[in-house]
Amino acid sequence: MSKSKKPNPASNIREALKTFEQRGKAYGNSYNQYGEVMKVLFPNGIELKTVDDFNRMGLLNMIVSKLIRYSNQWETKHKDSMHDLGVYSFMLESYDDSIRS
């Protein structure tokens, strides 16, 4: 790798900005909707104490995020978000089954 092509923090920041701008066009401000959805799903709040609680919430977070992204791209029927939504749902089901044993 030549010195002119060597990655550096500034070039990484520029690349990250490009990614942010591209995704922003597709997803909109979906990150601003997450809290509203979670408040509806857990109107009395939720207490996470165990590793299992946090792991389950992490997977649920991915499901909610993908559902919001899909909804924000209703016209384009964002198939990638639907595939991800299915995968995370089955991962959560498997995780729940593993801790019930």
MMTF fields as JSON, N, C-alpha, C and O atoms, coordinates in Angstrom:
{
  "mmtfVersion": "1.0.0",
  "mmtfProducer": "UNKNOWN",
  "numBonds": 403,
  "numAtoms": 404,
  "numGroups": 101,
  "numChains": 1,
  "numModels": 1,
  "chainsPerModel": [1],
  "groupsPerChain": [101],
  "chainIdList": ["A"],
  "bondAtomList": [4, 2, 8, 6, 12, 10, 16, 14, 20, 18, 24, 22, 28, 26, 32, 30, 36, 34, 40, 38, 44, 42, 48, 46, 52, 50, 56, 54, 60, 58, 64, 62, 68, 66, 72, 70, 76, 74, 80, 78, 84, 82, 88, 86, 92, 90, 96, 94, 100, 98, 104, 102, 108, 106, 112, 110, 116, 114, 120, 118, 124, 122, 128, 126, 132, 130, 136, 134, 140, 138, 144, 142, 148, 146, 152, 150, 156, 154, 160, 158, 164, 162, 168, 166, 172, 170, 176, 174, 180, 178, 184, 182, 188, 186, 192, 190, 196, 194, 200, 198, 204, 202, 208, 206, 212, 210, 216, 214, 220, 218, 224, 222, 228, 226, 232, 230, 236, 234, 240, 238, 244, 242, 248, 246, 252, 250, 256, 254, 260, 258, 264, 262, 268, 266, 272, 270, 276, 274, 280, 278, 284, 282, 288, 286, 292, 290, 296, 294, 300, 298, 304, 302, 308, 306, 312, 310, 316, 314, 320, 318, 324, 322, 328, 326, 332, 330, 336, 334, 340, 338, 344, 342, 348, 346, 352, 350, 356, 354, 360, 358, 364, 362, 368, 366, 372, 370, 376, 374, 380, 378, 384, 382, 388, 386, 392, 390, 396, 394, 400, 398],
  "bondOrderList": [1, 1, 1, 1, 1, 1, 1, 1, 1, 1, 1, 1, 1, 1, 1, 1, 1, 1, 1, 1, 1, 1, 1, 1, 1, 1, 1, 1, 1, 1, 1, 1, 1, 1, 1, 1, 1, 1, 1, 1, 1, 1, 1, 1, 1, 1, 1, 1, 1, 1, 1, 1, 1, 1, 1, 1, 1, 1, 1, 1, 1, 1, 1, 1, 1, 1, 1, 1, 1, 1, 1, 1, 1, 1, 1, 1, 1, 1, 1, 1, 1, 1, 1, 1, 1, 1, 1, 1, 1, 1, 1, 1, 1, 1, 1, 1, 1, 1, 1, 1],
  "groupList": [{"groupName": "MET", "atomNameList": ["N", "CA", "C", "O"], "elementList": ["N", "C", "C", "O"], "formalChargeList": [0, 0, 0, 0], "bondAtomList": [1, 0, 2, 1, 3, 2], "bondOrderList": [1, 1, 2], "singleLetterCode": "M", "chemCompType": "L-PEPTIDE LINKING"}, {"groupName": "SER", "atomNameList": ["N", "CA", "C", "O"], "elementList": ["N", "C", "C", "O"], "formalChargeList": [0, 0, 0, 0], "bondAtomList": [1, 0, 2, 1, 3, 2], "bondOrderList": [1, 1, 2], "singleLetterCode": "S", "chemCompType": "L-PEPTIDE LINKING"}, {"groupName": "LYS", "atomNameList": ["N", "CA", "C", "O"], "elementList": ["N", "C", "C", "O"], "formalChargeList": [0, 0, 0, 0], "bondAtomList": [1, 0, 2, 1, 3, 2], "bondOrderList": [1, 1, 2], "singleLetterCode": "K", "chemCompType": "L-PEPTIDE LINKING"}, {"groupName": "PRO", "atomNameList": ["N", "CA", "C", "O"], "elementList": ["N", "C", "C", "O"], "formalChargeList": [0, 0, 0, 0], "bondAtomList": [1, 0, 2, 1, 3, 2], "bondOrderList": [1, 1, 2], "singleLetterCode": "P", "chemCompType": "L-PEPTIDE LINKING"}, {"groupName": "ASN", "atomNameList": ["N", "CA", "C", "O"], "elementList": ["N", "C", "C", "O"], "formalChargeList": [0, 0, 0, 0], "bondAtomList": [1, 0, 2, 1, 3, 2], "bondOrderList": [1, 1, 2], "singleLetterCode": "N", "chemCompType": "L-PEPTIDE LINKING"}, {"groupName": "ALA", "atomNameList": ["N", "CA", "C", "O"], "elementList": ["N", "C", "C", "O"], "formalChargeList": [0, 0, 0, 0], "bondAtomList": [1, 0, 2, 1, 3, 2], "bondOrderList": [1, 1, 2], "singleLetterCode": "A", "chemCompType": "L-PEPTIDE LINKING"}, {"groupName": "ILE", "atomNameList": ["N", "CA", "C", "O"], "elementList": ["N", "C", "C", "O"], "formalChargeList": [0, 0, 0, 0], "bondAtomList": [1, 0, 2, 1, 3, 2], "bondOrderList": [1, 1, 2], "singleLetterCode": "I", "chemCompType": "L-PEPTIDE LINKING"}, {"groupName": "ARG", "atomNameList": ["N", "CA", "C", "O"], "elementList": ["N", "C", "C", "O"], "formalChargeList": [0, 0, 0, 0], "bondAtomList": [1, 0, 2, 1, 3, 2], "bondOrderList": [1, 1, 2], "singleLetterCode": "R", "chemCompType": "L-PEPTIDE LINKING"}, {"groupName": "GLU", "atomNameList": ["N", "CA", "C", "O"], "elementList": ["N", "C", "C", "O"], "formalChargeList": [0, 0, 0, 0], "bondAtomList": [1, 0, 2, 1, 3, 2], "bondOrderList": [1, 1, 2], "singleLetterCode": "E", "chemCompType": "L-PEPTIDE LINKING"}, {"groupName": "LEU", "atomNameList": ["N", "CA", "C", "O"], "elementList": ["N", "C", "C", "O"], "formalChargeList": [0, 0, 0, 0], "bondAtomList": [1, 0, 2, 1, 3, 2], "bondOrderList": [1, 1, 2], "singleLetterCode": "L", "chemCompType": "L-PEPTIDE LINKING"}, {"groupName": "THR", "atomNameList": ["N", "CA", "C", "O"], "elementList": ["N", "C", "C", "O"], "formalChargeList": [0, 0, 0, 0], "bondAtomList": [1, 0, 2, 1, 3, 2], "bondOrderList": [1, 1, 2], "singleLetterCode": "T", "chemCompType": "L-PEPTIDE LINKING"}, {"groupName": "PHE", "atomNameList": ["N", "CA", "C", "O"], "elementList": ["N", "C", "C", "O"], "formalChargeList": [0, 0, 0, 0], "bondAtomList": [1, 0, 2, 1, 3, 2], "bondOrderList": [1, 1, 2], "singleLetterCode": "F", "chemCompType": "L-PEPTIDE LINKING"}, {"groupName": "GLN", "atomNameList": ["N", "CA", "C", "O"], "elementList": ["N", "C", "C", "O"], "formalChargeList": [0, 0, 0, 0], "bondAtomList": [1, 0, 2, 1, 3, 2], "bondOrderList": [1, 1, 2], "singleLetterCode": "Q", "chemCompType": "L-PEPTIDE LINKING"}, {"groupName": "GLY", "atomNameList": ["N", "CA", "C", "O"], "elementList": ["N", "C", "C", "O"], "formalChargeList": [0, 0, 0, 0], "bondAtomList": [1, 0, 2, 1, 3, 2], "bondOrderList": [1, 1, 2], "singleLetterCode": "G", "chemCompType": "PEPTIDE LINKING"}, {"groupName": "TYR", "atomNameList": ["N", "CA", "C", "O"], "elementList": ["N", "C", "C", "O"], "formalChargeList": [0, 0, 0, 0], "bondAtomList": [1, 0, 2, 1, 3, 2], "bondOrderList": [1, 1, 2], "singleLetterCode": "Y", "chemCompType": "L-PEPTIDE LINKING"}, {"groupName": "VAL", "atomNameList": ["N", "CA", "C", "O"], "elementList": ["N", "C", "C", "O"], "formalChargeList": [0, 0, 0, 0], "bondAtomList": [1, 0, 2, 1, 3, 2], "bondOrderList": [1, 1, 2], "singleLetterCode": "V", "chemCompType": "L-PEPTIDE LINKING"}, {"groupName": "ASP", "atomNameList": ["N", "CA", "C", "O"], "elementList": ["N", "C", "C", "O"], "formalChargeList": [0, 0, 0, 0], "bondAtomList": [1, 0, 2, 1, 3, 2], "bondOrderList": [1, 1, 2], "singleLetterCode": "D", "chemCompType": "L-PEPTIDE LINKING"}, {"groupName": "TRP", "atomNameList": ["N", "CA", "C", "O"], "elementList": ["N", "C", "C", "O"], "formalChargeList": [0, 0, 0, 0], "bondAtomList": [1, 0, 2, 1, 3, 2], "bondOrderList": [1, 1, 2], "singleLetterCode": "W", "chemCompType": "L-PEPTIDE LINKING"}, {"groupName": "HIS", "atomNameList": ["N", "CA", "C", "O"], "elementList": ["N", "C", "C", "O"], "formalChargeList": [0, 0, 0, 0], "bondAtomList": [1, 0, 2, 1, 3, 2], "bondOrderList": [1, 1, 2], "singleLetterCode": "H", "chemCompType": "L-PEPTIDE LINKING"}],
  "groupTypeList": [0, 1, 2, 1, 2, 2, 3, 4, 3, 5, 1, 4, 6, 7, 8, 5, 9, 2, 10, 11, 8, 12, 7, 13, 2, 5, 14, 13, 4, 1, 14, 4, 12, 14, 13, 8, 15, 0, 2, 15, 9, 11, 3, 4, 13, 6, 8, 9, 2, 10, 15, 16, 16, 11, 4, 7, 0, 13, 9, 9, 4, 0, 6, 15, 1, 2, 9, 6, 7, 14, 1, 4, 12, 17, 8, 10, 2, 18, 2, 16, 1, 0, 18, 16, 9, 13, 15, 14, 1, 11, 0, 9, 8, 1, 14, 16, 16, 1, 6, 7, 1],
  "groupIdList": [1, 2, 3, 4, 5, 6, 7, 8, 9, 10, 11, 12, 13, 14, 15, 16, 17, 18, 19, 20, 21, 22, 23, 24, 25, 26, 27, 28, 29, 30, 31, 32, 33, 34, 35, 36, 37, 38, 39, 40, 41, 42, 43, 44, 45, 46, 47, 48, 49, 50, 51, 52, 53, 54, 55, 56, 57, 58, 59, 60, 61, 62, 63, 64, 65, 66, 67, 68, 69, 70, 71, 72, 73, 74, 75, 76, 77, 78, 79, 80, 81, 82, 83, 84, 85, 86, 87, 88, 89, 90, 91, 92, 93, 94, 95, 96, 97, 98, 99, 100, 101],
  "secStructList": [7, 7, 4, 4, 4, 7, 7, 7, 2, 2, 2, 2, 2, 2, 2, 2, 2, 2, 2, 2, 2, 2, 2, 2, 2, 2, 2, 6, 6, 4, 4, 4, 6, 2, 2, 2, 2, 2, 2, 2, 2, 7, 6, 6, 7, 7, 7, 7, 7, 1, 2, 2, 2, 2, 2, 2, 2, 2, 2, 2, 2, 2, 2, 2, 2, 2, 2, 2, 2, 2, 2, 2, 6, 4, 4, 4, 6, 7, 2, 2, 2, 2, 2, 2, 2, 2, 2, 2, 2, 2, 2, 2, 2, 2, 2, 2, 2, 2, 2, 2, 7],
  "xCoordList": [0.841, 0.0, 0.887, 1.804, 0.616, 1.417, 1.026, -0.058, 1.933, 1.671, 0.459, -0.261, 0.208, -0.924, -2.263, -3.294, -2.256, -3.491, -3.679, -4.672, -2.732, -2.803, -3.992, -4.124, -4.858, -5.999, -5.541, -4.494, -6.338, -6.064, -7.401, -8.435, -7.401, -8.676, -9.523, -10.74, -8.912, -9.688, -10.375, -11.535, -9.664, -10.294, -11.38, -12.404, -11.166, -12.204, -13.455, -14.571, -13.278, -14.412, -15.16, -16.391, -14.449, -15.091, -15.901, -17.019, -15.337, -16.047, -17.285, -18.342, -17.145, -18.281, -19.393, -20.574, -19.01, -20.001, -20.749, -21.965, -20.032, -20.686, -21.708, -22.831, -21.302, -22.212, -23.432, -24.561, -23.203, -24.301, -25.276, -26.491, -24.754, -25.607, -26.382, -27.561, -25.738, -26.43, -27.539, -28.664, -27.224, -28.227, -29.348, -30.511, -29.001, -30.01, -31.053, -32.232, -30.625, -31.573, -32.547, -33.731, -32.051, -32.889, -33.736, -34.928, -33.133, -33.8, -34.459, -35.274, -34.123, -34.682, -34.194, -33.088, -35.036, -34.692, -35.241, -35.797, -35.09, -35.674, -35.165, -35.884, -33.956, -33.405, -34.165, -34.119, -34.867, -35.665, -37.021, -37.722, -37.397, -38.698, -38.602, -39.622, -37.428, -37.221, -37.836, -38.543, -37.572, -38.071, -39.583, -40.152, -40.239, -41.704, -42.252, -43.2, -41.661, -42.109, -41.885, -42.779, -40.71, -40.413, -41.329, -41.712, -41.68, -42.594, -43.965, -44.616, -44.409, -45.688, -45.579, -46.501, -44.467, -44.292, -44.151, -44.589, -43.545, -43.319, -43.841, -43.048, -45.17, -45.738, -45.405, -45.427, -45.101, -44.732, -43.228, -42.753, -42.485, -41.032, -40.603, -41.428, -39.31, -38.78, -37.503, -36.709, -37.316, -36.116, -35.265, -35.719, -34.056, -33.124, -32.071, -31.386, -31.948, -31.016, -29.967, -28.8, -30.373, -29.468, -28.84, -29.273, -27.833, -27.216, -28.278, -28.333, -29.113, -30.175, -31.134, -31.539, -31.494, -32.361, -31.744, -32.414, -30.472, -29.801, -29.642, -29.791, -29.34, -29.235, -30.574, -30.629, -31.645, -32.98, -33.34, -33.892, -33.034, -33.346, -32.507, -32.994, -31.275, -30.445, -31.054, -31.075, -31.553, -32.195, -33.517, -33.828, -34.294, -35.545, -35.267, -36.014, -34.203, -33.8, -33.583, -34.016, -32.918, -32.663, -33.976, -34.146, -34.904, -36.195, -36.953, -37.465, -37.018, -37.735, -37.072, -37.762, -35.745, -35.026, -35.309, -35.537, -35.295, -35.554, -37.003, -37.277, -37.928, -39.328, -39.546, -40.292, -38.898, -38.992, -38.395, -38.982, -37.237, -36.615, -37.521, -37.69, -38.102, -39.02, -40.197, -40.58, -40.756, -41.903, -41.554, -42.375, -40.347, -39.911, -39.644, -39.501, -39.578, -39.345, -40.528, -40.362, -41.701, -42.916, -43.074, -43.425, -42.822, -43.008, -42.044, -42.403, -40.842, -39.829, -39.815, -39.113, -40.599, -40.68, -39.28, -38.881, -38.562, -37.157, -36.98, -37.08, -36.72, -36.64, -35.538, -35.713, -34.411, -33.306, -33.755, -33.404, -34.529, -35.02, -35.946, -35.923, -36.762, -37.661, -36.869, -37.192, -35.843, -35.009, -34.334, -34.324, -33.769, -33.124, -34.125, -33.811, -35.321, -36.36, -36.663, -36.788, -36.779, -37.018, -35.877, -36.097, -34.665, -33.487, -33.41, -33.223, -33.554, -33.47, -34.614, -34.433, -35.784, -36.91, -36.592, -36.85, -36.029, -35.679, -34.514, -34.449, -33.61, -32.521, -33.085, -32.664, -34.047, -34.656, -35.438, -35.375, -36.166, -36.889, -35.925, -36.183, -34.824, -33.817, -33.234, -33.061, -32.931, -32.359, -33.351, -32.987, -34.624, -35.645, -35.75, -35.828, -35.752, -35.833, -34.635, -34.778, -33.46, -32.262, -32.261, -31.646, -32.931, -32.938, -34.134, -34.189, -35.072, -36.21, -35.82, -36.451, -34.781, -34.377, -33.82, -33.431],
  "yCoordList": [-1.175, 0.0, 1.241, 1.355, 2.155, 3.378, 4.315, 4.207, 5.24, 6.167, 7.037, 7.388, 7.4, 8.267, 7.553, 8.207, 6.237, 5.468, 4.97, 4.313, 5.283, 4.815, 5.474, 6.698, 4.645, 5.215, 6.109, 5.884, 7.111, 7.987, 8.443, 8.274, 9.011, 9.405, 10.329, 10.157, 11.287, 12.228, 11.516, 11.797, 10.599, 9.879, 8.94, 8.754, 8.357, 7.507, 8.313, 7.838, 9.52, 10.398, 10.77, 10.771, 11.085, 11.419, 10.243, 10.42, 9.043, 7.844, 7.592, 7.226, 7.788, 7.603, 8.605, 8.262, 9.837, 10.859, 10.467, 10.64, 9.945, 9.48, 8.4, 8.427, 7.446, 6.365, 6.911, 6.515, 7.819, 8.428, 9.136, 8.997, 9.883, 10.619, 9.668, 9.9, 8.604, 7.624, 6.929, 6.816, 6.469, 5.761, 6.711, 6.313, 7.953, 8.937, 9.145, 9.342, 9.101, 9.227, 8.059, 8.23, 6.888, 5.69, 5.552, 5.255, 5.765, 5.463, 6.657, 6.486, 7.856, 9.036, 9.133, 8.705, 9.702, 9.871, 8.725, 8.948, 7.515, 6.368, 6.254, 5.767, 6.688, 6.604, 7.487, 7.254, 8.501, 9.375, 8.767, 9.284, 7.694, 7.067, 5.89, 5.426, 5.415, 4.222, 4.372, 3.479, 5.479, 5.69, 5.67, 5.134, 6.252, 6.258, 4.833, 4.476, 4.036, 2.657, 1.864, 1.142, 1.991, 1.233, 1.649, 0.81, 2.915, 3.382, 2.737, 2.416, 2.545, 1.871, 0.386, -0.18, -0.243, -1.662, -1.935, -2.976, -1.004, -1.157, 0.075, 0.856, 0.262, 1.486, 1.662, 2.783, 0.573, 0.659, 0.617, 0.444, 0.771, 0.678, -0.779, -1.689, -0.979, -2.336, -2.322, -1.384, -3.363, -3.471, -4.617, -5.759, -4.305, -5.312, -5.539, -4.606, -6.796, -7.1, -8.115, -7.982, -9.126, -10.245, -10.131, -9.343, -10.925, -11.001, -11.427, -10.889, -12.387, -12.829, -11.686, -11.532, -10.889, -9.734, -8.807, -8.38, -8.508, -7.594, -8.204, -7.509, -9.5, -10.159, -10.152, -9.872, -10.458, -10.447, -9.042, -8.864, -8.05, -6.667, -6.245, -5.513, -6.69, -6.364, -6.881, -6.18, -8.113, -8.68, -7.974, -7.701, -7.68, -6.949, -5.569, -5.091, -4.939, -3.641, -3.73, -2.851, -4.78, -4.946, -5.144, -4.61, -5.908, -6.14, -4.823, -4.517, -4.056, -2.779, -1.83, -1.157, -1.773, -0.89, -1.262, -0.382, -2.552, -2.99, -2.727, -2.374, -2.892, -2.618, -1.129, -0.77, -0.279, 1.165, 1.514, 2.292, 0.948, 1.221, 0.788, 1.515, -0.399, -0.879, 0.089, 0.446, 0.502, 1.412, 2.745, 3.327, 3.224, 4.489, 4.372, 5.379, 3.156, 2.925, 2.173, 1.323, 2.505, 1.814, 1.728, 0.675, 2.812, 2.851, 1.926, 1.352, 1.777, 0.962, -0.489, -1.321, -0.795, -2.169, -2.739, -3.736, -2.105, -2.417, -3.864, -4.161, -4.756, -6.198, -6.55, -7.461, -5.853, -6.146, -6.032, -6.872, -4.995, -4.836, -5.974, -6.419, -6.455, -7.568, -8.853, -9.624, -9.081, -10.272, -10.192, -11.165, -9.024, -8.837, -9.03, -9.65, -8.499, -8.625, -10.091, -10.494, -10.882, -12.309, -13.001, -13.8, -12.695, -13.332, -13.002, -13.899, -11.721, -11.352, -11.96, -12.301, -12.101, -12.738, -14.185, -14.643, -14.907, -16.31, -16.426, -17.381, -15.474, -15.476, -15.294, -15.972, -14.368, -14.133, -15.368, -15.75, -15.984, -17.206, -18.277, -18.925, -18.457, -19.449, -19.107, -19.981, -17.832, -17.42, -17.692, -18.249, -17.288, -17.538, -19.028, -19.423, -19.853, -21.305, -21.823, -22.733, -21.247, -21.729, -21.388, -22.101, -20.325, -19.964, -20.557, -20.502, -21.113, -21.79, -23.173, -23.73, -23.724, -25.108, -25.218, -26.306],
  "zCoordList": [0.0, 0.0, 0.0, 0.813, -0.902, -0.96, 0.174, 0.746, 0.487, 1.585, 1.309, 2.244, 0.048, -0.269, -0.069, 0.088, -0.072, 0.097, 1.529, 1.838, 2.39, 3.769, 4.483, 4.482, 5.094, 5.817, 6.965, 7.572, 7.241, 8.369, 8.944, 8.298, 10.134, 10.755, 9.881, 9.806, 9.231, 8.409, 7.243, 6.941, 6.588, 5.471, 5.988, 5.33, 7.147, 7.744, 8.068, 7.857, 8.575, 8.889, 7.617, 7.611, 6.541, 5.266, 4.74, 4.256, 4.834, 4.379, 5.239, 4.726, 6.533, 7.44, 7.119, 7.16, 6.801, 6.445, 5.17, 5.085, 4.187, 2.954, 3.263, 2.761, 4.101, 4.474, 5.2, 4.913, 6.139, 6.896, 5.957, 6.101, 5.009, 4.069, 3.159, 2.888, 2.686, 1.837, 2.609, 2.123, 3.799, 4.6, 5.016, 5.083, 5.292, 5.673, 4.59, 4.886, 3.342, 2.227, 2.217, 1.926, 2.533, 2.512, 3.785, 3.704, 4.943, 6.204, 6.871, 7.778, 6.44, 7.097, 8.531, 8.862, 9.369, 10.785, 11.621, 12.697, 11.139, 11.842, 13.273, 14.145, 13.522, 14.881, 15.854, 17.062, 15.351, 16.213, 16.554, 17.424, 15.895, 16.128, 17.087, 17.595, 17.335, 18.15, 19.545, 20.011, 20.196, 21.562, 21.639, 22.589, 20.644, 20.623, 20.518, 21.217, 19.659, 19.474, 20.762, 21.206, 21.361, 22.57, 23.721, 24.536, 23.797, 24.852, 24.694, 25.688, 23.45, 23.21, 23.557, 24.145, 23.2, 23.494, 24.994, 25.483, 25.713, 27.155, 27.896, 28.422, 27.944, 28.536, 30.016, 30.525, 30.705, 32.127, 32.326, 33.448, 31.258, 31.343, 31.353, 31.267, 31.458, 31.49, 32.313, 32.235, 33.094, 33.913, 33.37, 33.291, 33.008, 32.503, 33.579, 33.999, 34.023, 35.108, 34.715, 35.082, 33.97, 33.71, 32.315, 31.474, 32.11, 30.78, 29.763, 28.657, 30.137, 29.237, 28.903, 27.751, 29.903, 29.65, 28.602, 27.661, 28.78, 27.853, 26.462, 25.457, 26.403, 25.1, 24.371, 23.173, 25.085, 24.474, 24.016, 22.93, 24.831, 24.448, 23.242, 22.38, 23.173, 22.012, 20.725, 19.714, 20.763, 19.575, 19.278, 18.119, 20.317, 20.103, 19.515, 18.661, 19.968, 19.429, 17.923, 17.178, 17.476, 16.041, 15.282, 14.186, 15.862, 15.229, 15.07, 13.994, 16.143, 16.099, 15.104, 14.338, 15.109, 14.183, 12.731, 11.902, 12.418, 11.043, 10.651, 9.504, 11.584, 11.301, 11.013, 10.102, 11.788, 11.553, 10.192, 9.439, 9.872, 8.568, 7.424, 6.446, 7.552, 6.51, 6.362, 5.248, 7.476, 7.449, 6.8, 6.092, 7.039, 6.446, 4.948, 4.255, 4.463, 3.029, 2.416, 1.541, 2.891, 2.498, 0.979, 0.448, 0.3, -1.157, -1.891, -2.919, -1.384, -2.077, -1.62, -2.197, -0.573, -0.055, 0.21, -0.391, 1.1, 1.365, 1.819, 3.01, 0.875, 1.123, 2.115, 2.923, 2.073, 2.979, 4.439, 5.268, 4.745, 6.118, 6.504, 7.652, 5.575, 5.878, 6.119, 7.022, 5.319, 5.535, 6.902, 7.656, 7.216, 8.516, 9.651, 10.667, 9.473, 10.49, 10.772, 11.928, 9.72, 9.897, 10.613, 11.524, 10.203, 10.81, 12.301, 13.123, 12.655, 14.07, 14.872, 16.041, 14.266, 14.966, 15.3, 16.413, 14.331, 14.591, 15.572, 16.345, 15.545, 16.521, 17.929, 18.866, 18.072, 19.383, 19.833, 21.002, 18.92, 19.273, 19.778, 20.793, 19.071, 19.484, 20.844, 21.693, 21.045, 22.32, 23.448, 24.483, 23.239, 24.264, 24.562, 25.726, 23.528, 23.731, 24.526, 25.343, 24.291, 24.977, 26.465, 27.259, 26.848, 28.273, 29.014, 30.242, 28.294, 28.942, 29.418, 30.316, 28.816, 29.124, 30.519, 30.945]
}
